Amino acid sequence: GIPQHIAEALLDYALEHAVALAEEVFGKTELWQLDEVRRAVVCDMAYNMRPASLRKYNLKTFPLIRAGNYSAAAKALLSNTKYVLQVKTRAY
């Protein structure tokens, strides 16, 4: 396998990229106003999805998150079978 320090560097890069994408699509100020758990969900989506796919959530799911309607946002997110199939049980 690869050395531990390289694996950690790759993970750091992937996480930084996911956070940057989440800030770009969701909104930097809005992202950092979320609590840690909800911010992690948005960043996880950015990590697992292509930018174009993530931008689609900016039309439906993200406004619900911004409005604090987390239950409706969860339903909207889980209604996307492509996302759920990709992340499997982590989506729930």
Secondary structure, DSSP 4 states (H G I P E B T S, - for coil): ---HHHHHHHHHHHHHHHHHHHHHHH-HHHHHHS-HHHHHHHHHHHHHS-HHHHHHHTTTHHHHHHTT-HHHHHHHHHT-HHHHHHHGGGG-
